[in-house]
Amino acid sequence: MSTRSFVRAGMPFLVLVVGAPFALQMFGNLRYKYRKTTMLGKEEHLRVQEIEEARKAGVAVDKFANQVLEQAQLDAKKDWENIRGPQPGENFRAKLGKERNKT
């Protein structure tokens, strides 16, 4: 009788306790695998290192950080194009064709 109670209550509990971390780990990895933001690239990582080195050397980091930030913003503006999405009841395909013909 005691082995039956272990099989009915104890075994599922142990499977849950041991298996849950593996399942949660897989779901947690999905969060990082399909996220829209990206990790820092080599250039951004070097910029962050430069800021840290400047901070350690006692340089006015605010001015240096502002220069780096302005440069990053200028780089981002070069490739950016504002495209308005379709409004409800609007024929988006016809409008998209007209915009393509403009360029």
Buried (B, 14 or more C-beta within 10 A) or exposed (E): EEEEEEEEEEEEEEEEEEEEEEEEEEEEEEEEEEEEEEEEEEEEEEBEEBBEEBEEEEEEBEEBBEEBEEEEEEEEEEEEEEEEEEEEEEEEEEEEEEEEEEE
